[in-house]
């Protein structure tokens, strides 16, 4: 019986391998027909360029270029943020990045770290920083897109950047997650936890709900045995540790085949708690359970960005909700983008809206734009896209009602010049200023460092035109900002 099962499994594996090989050959032919290089050639070119770098150097640079689907991670011990990778579509072609930047908060300065043996360009990956070994940034998975975004290559590699040495290391460890992007990863003590994600080779797509632990001590992967009713396969969900040693997971996105050759997107709004089994000494048995959410929940969306805060809190910004566009004969999607900010109480699993109501004049931007390196002026294309972004900001006005159902505050760019705050009368007779809030977006980078929430970049769509951002904002968080915070969003995008 065992031999028969083994033989059957072997045959299935061979069939799957043949199918994948045929798909790759078909993909190469399609790329050649479009005048594009195949992934093997592109990655080989990157490896050759990387090999030419034999020293590590740091350069003070202008802020990173426009991008989305990158990672923004707080440094585990320094007053710095770490930005890695991402993608940028300029309307005709897609650019993929593998650059690494350090934002020095005290000096308002971006530093790019250049060195050999770095990961290939990617987006949709995950990054986690830990304090061990002088500080480490761990990166897993992600995807590489063709220039026309018609085909994608998914990674299953694991990398660590040693922050004290500015050195990349590729970690070889078998038995880990399959190639994917859109997954989620977080640190749990001396381990990394990876959940879900998706793989799409242009012919077939697959979403995951598997769980893996990676031990930072012995550098080994373990696939978890999980009981209970957990989340269905998905990508782009919210994932954050909770005080009891477990993990809270919510929302996300997946696709399913509705009819023959017809795909339908599903936006999830459920939430689950993952905890280790009490009497399991191996540490490999965990349990899922559904969690009831309370408070003012965000509307259905995907592509929202989460940052873990202090005091059992997490902050969620933006996102998008896609619906079928009735005016599109080709069955395209129309997205509603958001720029609201929520606080999630991890202990009570309670949602709160964060309403920004800073003092008049506090939201004025700090205009410190410098010319590009070497004194270059911006190109006409860059100027045109900047004007489009400003147009989006002017039109991005939403209404949010705070938790108590009394205050109604209009958020979004102020109608007054320069982002100046204006007065907004509530139905209690109390006047709060109308203040600047960053424009709506999805797949932005958010991070909390020393009581301040930072927001960078992301993507917005306007009438089927995709606009990628590189604006940068900071919001000082108060001890209890569930209803109103007297702080305001400060623009750092013009930093040097």
C-alpha positions in Angstrom: 0.0 0.0 0.0 2.8 2.4 0.9 4.7 1.7 -2.3 1.6 2.2 -4.4 0.9 5.5 -2.7 4.5 6.6 -3.2 4.5 5.7 -6.8 1.2 7.5 -7.3 2.6 10.6 -5.7 5.8 10.4 -7.8 3.7 10.3 -10.9 1.7 13.3 -9.8 4.9 15.2 -9.1 6.3 14.4 -12.6 3.0 15.5 -14.2 3.1 18.8 -12.3 6.8 19.3 -13.3 6.0 18.7 -17.0 3.1 21.1 -16.9 5.2 23.8 -15.3 8.0 23.2 -17.8 5.5 23.6 -20.7 4.1 26.8 -19.1 7.6 28.2 -18.8 8.4 27.4 -22.5 5.2 29.0 -23.6 6.0 32.1 -21.4 9.4 32.5 -23.0 7.9 32.4 -26.5 5.3 35.0 -25.6 7.9 37.3 -24.1 10.1 37.0 -27.2 7.1 37.7 -29.4 6.6 41.0 -27.4 10.2 41.9 -27.8 10.9 41.3 -24.1 13.7 39.3 -22.5 12.8 36.2 -20.5 13.2 36.1 -16.8 16.3 33.8 -16.8 18.1 36.3 -19.1 17.0 39.3 -17.0 18.0 37.7 -13.7 21.3 36.6 -15.2 22.0 40.2 -16.3 21.2 41.4 -12.8 23.6 38.8 -11.3 26.4 40.0 -13.6 25.8 43.6 -12.6 25.8 42.6 -8.9 29.0 40.7 -9.3 30.7 43.8 -10.5 30.1 45.4 -7.1 33.0 44.4 -4.8 32.7 47.0 -2.1 29.9 48.4 0.2 29.3 52.1 0.2 26.7 54.5 1.6 25.5 57.5 -0.3 23.4 60.4 0.9 20.7 60.6 -1.8 17.4 62.2 -2.6 14.2 60.4 -1.4 13.5 57.0 -3.1 11.6 57.2 -6.4 8.0 56.4 -6.9 7.0 52.9 -5.9 4.5 50.6 -4.4 4.5 47.0 -3.0 7.8 47.7 -1.2 8.6 47.2 2.5 9.2 50.0 5.1 10.5 48.5 8.3 11.5 50.2 11.6 15.1 49.6 12.5 15.2 47.4 15.6 17.6 49.6 17.6 18.4 52.8 15.7 16.2 55.9 14.9 15.9 54.7 11.3 13.5 53.3 8.8 14.5 50.7 6.2 13.0 50.8 2.7 13.6 47.9 0.3 12.4 47.0 -3.2 9.1 47.7 -4.9 7.8 48.5 -8.4 6.9 51.5 -10.5 4.7 51.5 -13.6 5.1 54.7 -15.6 2.2 54.1 -18.0 4.2 52.1 -20.5 6.6 49.9 -18.7 7.3 48.5 -15.3 10.5 49.0 -13.3 11.4 46.6 -10.5 13.7 47.6 -7.7 16.1 46.0 -5.2 17.6 49.1 -3.7 17.9 49.6 0.0 17.6 52.9 1.8 18.0 54.0 5.4 16.0 57.0 6.5 17.7 58.8 9.4 14.8 60.3 11.3 16.8 62.8 13.5 18.6 64.2 10.5 15.8 63.9 8.0 18.2 62.2 5.5 18.0 59.3 3.1 21.1 57.1 2.7 21.3 54.4 0.1 23.4 51.3 0.8 25.1 49.8 -2.2 26.9 46.5 -2.0 27.4 43.0 -3.6 25.4 39.8 -3.2 22.0 41.5 -2.9 18.6 40.0 -3.7 17.2 40.3 -7.3 14.7 43.1 -7.8 11.2 42.3 -6.5 7.9 43.6 -5.1 5.2 42.0 -3.0 7.8 40.5 -0.7 7.9 40.7 3.1 10.5 42.1 5.5 11.0 41.7 9.2 13.7 43.4 11.4 15.1 41.7 14.5 17.6 43.0 17.1 19.8 39.9 17.2 23.3 39.9 15.7 23.6 43.7 15.8 20.3 44.0 13.9 19.0 42.0 10.9 16.5 42.6 8.1 15.0 39.3 6.9 13.3 39.2 3.5 11.3 36.3 2.0 9.6 35.8 -1.4 8.1 38.4 -3.7 7.7 38.7 -7.5 9.4 40.0 -10.5 7.3 41.4 -13.3 7.9 41.6 -17.1 8.1 45.1 -18.5 4.5 45.0 -19.7 3.2 43.4 -16.5 1.9 40.5 -18.6 4.0 37.8 -16.9 5.4 37.3 -13.4 8.2 35.3 -11.8 7.7 34.4 -8.1 10.5 33.9 -5.6 10.9 31.5 -2.7 14.3 32.7 -1.5 15.2 33.9 1.9 17.7 36.7 2.6 19.1 38.5 5.6 20.7 42.0 5.6 23.1 42.4 8.5 22.6 46.0 9.5 25.7 46.4 11.6 27.9 45.3 8.6 25.8 46.5 5.7 26.1 43.0 4.3 23.6 40.7 2.4 23.5 37.0 2.9 21.4 34.5 1.0 20.1 31.8 3.4 19.8 28.3 2.1 17.2 26.2 4.0 15.0 23.5 2.5 11.4 22.6 3.3 10.2 26.2 3.2 7.2 27.9 1.6 6.7 27.6 -2.2 7.4 30.5 -4.5 4.9 33.3 -3.8 4.1 37.0 -3.3 1.5 38.8 -1.3 2.1 36.6 1.7 2.6 38.0 5.2 5.5 37.5 7.6 6.1 38.5 11.2 8.5 37.8 14.0 7.5 35.6 17.0 10.4 35.5 19.5 13.3 33.8 17.8 11.2 32.7 14.8 9.6 34.0 11.6 6.0 33.1 10.8 4.9 33.1 7.1 1.3 32.9 6.0 -0.5 32.6 2.7 0.2 34.5 -0.5 -0.3 33.6 -4.1 1.4 32.2 -7.2 0.4 33.1 -10.8 2.3 31.9 -13.8 0.0 33.5 -16.4 -1.8 30.2 -17.0 -2.8 29.1 -13.5 -3.1 30.9 -10.2 -3.1 29.5 -6.7 -3.7 31.1 -3.4 -2.3 29.7 -0.1 -3.3 29.5 3.5 -0.4 27.4 4.7 1.8 28.4 7.7 5.6 28.0 8.1 7.9 28.8 11.0 11.6 29.6 10.4 13.9 29.3 13.3 16.5 32.1 13.6 18.6 29.9 15.8 19.1 26.8 13.7 17.9 28.3 10.4 15.4 25.6 9.6 11.8 25.8 8.2 8.9 23.9 9.7 5.5 23.6 8.2 2.9 24.0 11.0 0.2 21.4 11.8 -2.9 23.6 12.4 -6.3 22.6 13.8 -9.5 24.5 13.9 -11.4 26.5 11.3 -9.0 29.0 9.9 -8.8 31.5 7.0 -9.3 30.3 3.5 -6.4 30.8 1.0 -5.7 34.5 0.5 -3.0 37.2 0.0 -2.6 40.8 1.1 -4.2 40.2 4.5 -3.4 42.0 7.8 -1.1 40.0 10.1 0.2 41.1 13.5 1.4 39.5 16.7 -0.7 39.8 19.9 0.3 39.8 23.5 -0.5 36.2 24.3 2.1 34.9 21.9 -0.4 34.4 19.1 -1.1 36.1 15.8 -4.1 38.1 14.6 -5.1 37.8 10.9 -7.8 39.7 9.1 -9.1 40.5 5.6 -7.2 39.9 2.4 -7.9 39.1 -1.2 -8.2 36.0 -3.4 -9.5 35.0 -6.8 -11.7 32.1 -7.8 -12.9 30.7 -11.1 -16.5 31.7 -11.5 -17.1 30.3 -14.9 -14.9 28.8 -17.6 -11.9 31.1 -18.1 -13.6 33.7 -15.9 -12.0 34.9 -12.7 -13.7 36.6 -9.8 -12.0 38.6 -7.0 -13.1 38.2 -3.4 -12.3 40.7 -0.7 -12.3 39.1 2.7 -13.5 40.9 6.0 -13.2 38.0 8.5 -10.6 37.8 11.3 -8.9 34.9 13.0 -6.6 34.3 16.0 -3.7 31.8 15.7 -2.3 30.5 19.0 0.0 27.6 19.9 -1.5 24.5 21.4 -1.2 24.6 25.2 0.1 21.1 25.8 2.3 20.8 22.7 6.0 20.8 23.6 7.2 20.6 20.0 6.0 24.1 19.2 4.7 22.9 15.8 1.0 22.5 16.7 -1.2 25.6 16.5 -4.9 26.4 16.6 -7.1 28.7 14.5 -10.2 30.3 15.9 -12.6 32.8 14.5 -12.6 36.2 16.3 -15.5 38.6 16.6 -14.6 42.2 15.8 -16.1 45.2 17.6 -16.0 48.9 17.2 -16.0 50.9 13.9 -14.7 48.4 11.4 -13.1 49.5 8.2 -15.2 49.0 5.0 -14.3 46.0 2.9 -10.9 46.6 1.2 -7.6 45.1 0.3 -4.1 46.6 -0.2 -4.4 48.4 3.2 -1.1 48.9 5.1 -0.5 47.8 8.7 2.1 49.1 11.2 2.5 47.5 14.6 2.4 50.2 17.3 3.2 50.2 21.0 0.8 49.3 23.8 -1.0 46.4 22.1 -2.1 48.5 19.1 -1.8 48.3 15.3 -2.5 51.1 12.8 -4.1 50.5 9.3 -4.1 53.1 6.5 -5.8 53.2 3.2 -6.6 50.4 0.8 -8.9 49.8 -2.2 -12.2 48.1 -2.8 -12.6 46.8 -6.4 -16.0 46.4 -8.2 -16.9 45.5 -11.7 -16.9 48.6 -13.9 -20.3 48.7 -15.6 -19.0 51.1 -18.2 -16.1 48.9 -19.2 -17.1 46.5 -22.1 -14.1 44.3 -21.3 -15.3 43.6 -17.7 -12.6 45.7 -16.0 -12.6 46.7 -12.3 -13.2 50.1 -10.8 -11.5 50.8 -7.5 -12.6 53.0 -4.6 -9.4 54.1 -2.8 -9.2 55.1 0.8 -7.1 57.4 3.0 -8.7 56.7 6.4 -6.6 55.7 9.4 -7.7 53.1 11.9 -6.4 51.9 15.2 -6.9 48.2 16.1 -6.9 47.3 19.8 -5.2 43.9 19.7 -6.3 42.9 23.2 -10.0 43.6 22.7 -10.0 43.2 18.9 -11.8 46.5 18.7 -11.5 49.0 15.9 -11.3 52.8 16.3 -11.1 55.6 13.7 -8.3 58.0 14.2 -9.5 61.5 13.4 -6.8 64.0 12.8 -7.7 67.5 14.1 -4.5 69.4 14.6 -4.3 73.1 15.3 -4.8 75.5 12.4 -1.7 76.0 10.4 0.1 72.9 11.8 -0.5 70.9 8.6 1.6 73.3 6.5 4.1 71.4 4.4 7.8 71.7 5.1 8.9 72.7 1.6 12.5 71.6 1.4 12.7 70.2 -2.1 16.2 70.2 -3.5 17.2 69.5 -7.0 18.1 65.9 -7.8 21.7 64.7 -7.3 24.2 66.6 -9.5 21.8 69.5 -9.9 19.6 67.8 -12.4 16.2 69.3 -13.2 13.1 67.0 -13.3 12.1 65.7 -16.7 8.8 66.7 -18.4 7.5 63.2 -17.8 8.2 63.5 -14.1 6.7 67.0 -13.9 3.5 65.8 -15.6 3.2 62.8 -13.2 3.7 65.2 -10.3 0.9 67.4 -11.5 -1.3 64.3 -11.8 -0.5 63.4 -8.2 -1.3 66.9 -7.0 -4.6 66.7 -8.9 -5.4 63.5 -7.2 -4.6 65.1 -3.8 -7.0 68.0 -4.5 -9.8 65.7 -5.4 -9.3 63.2 -2.6 -11.8 64.3 0.0 -13.6 61.7 2.1 -15.9 61.9 5.2 -15.2 59.9 8.3 -17.4 59.7 11.5 -15.6 59.1 14.8 -16.4 56.2 17.2 -19.0 58.1 19.3 -21.1 58.9 16.2 -21.1 62.6 17.1 -18.2 64.3 15.4 -18.2 64.4 11.6 -14.8 65.5 10.3 -14.0 66.0 6.6 -10.5 64.6 5.8 -8.4 64.9 2.7 -6.5 67.9 1.4 -7.8 71.2 2.6 -9.4 73.5 0.1 -7.2 76.3 1.3 -3.8 76.9 -0.3 -0.8 75.1 0.9 -2.7 72.5 3.0 -3.7 75.2 5.6 -6.4 74.0 8.0 -9.8 75.5 7.9 -12.6 75.4 10.5 -15.1 72.5 10.6 -18.2 72.9 12.7 -19.6 69.7 14.3 -23.2 69.2 15.3 -22.3 69.8 18.9 -21.2 73.3 18.2 -17.6 72.4 18.8 -15.3 73.6 16.0 -12.4 71.4 14.8 -10.1 72.4 12.0 -10.3 70.7 8.6 -6.8 69.4 8.2 -4.6 67.8 5.5 -4.7 64.0 5.2 -2.5 62.2 2.7 -4.4 61.2 -0.6 -6.0 57.8 -0.9 -3.7 54.9 -1.9 -3.0 51.2 -1.7 0.2 49.1 -1.2 2.0 52.0 0.6 4.7 51.6 3.2 3.8 52.4 6.9 5.9 52.0 10.0 5.8 53.2 13.6 9.0 54.4 15.3 9.2 56.1 18.7 5.5 57.1 18.8 5.4 58.4 15.2 3.6 56.8 12.3 5.3 57.2 8.9 3.7 56.7 5.5 5.5 56.5 2.2 4.5 56.0 -1.4 1.9 53.6 -2.7 -0.4 53.6 -5.8 -3.7 55.2 -6.9 -5.8 54.7 -9.9 -7.8 57.5 -11.6 -10.0 56.6 -14.6 -7.9 53.6 -15.4 -4.7 55.6 -15.1 -2.2 54.2 -12.6 -0.4 56.8 -10.5 2.5 55.7 -8.3 3.5 58.0 -5.4 6.7 58.9 -3.5 5.2 61.3 -1.0 6.3 60.9 2.7 4.4 61.8 5.8 4.6 61.6 9.6 1.9 61.7 12.2 2.8 61.9 16.0 0.6 59.4 17.8 -0.8 60.2 21.2 -1.4 57.8 24.1 -5.1 57.4 23.4 -5.9 58.7 19.8 -9.1 56.7 19.4 -11.3 59.7 18.8 -9.2 62.7 18.0 -5.5 63.5 17.9 -4.3 67.0 18.1 -1.3 66.1 15.9 -1.4 66.5 12.2 0.2 64.9 9.2 3.5 66.5 8.4 4.9 66.2 4.9 8.4 64.8 4.8 8.4 64.1 1.1 10.7 67.1 0.4 13.3 65.9 2.8 16.9 65.7 1.7 
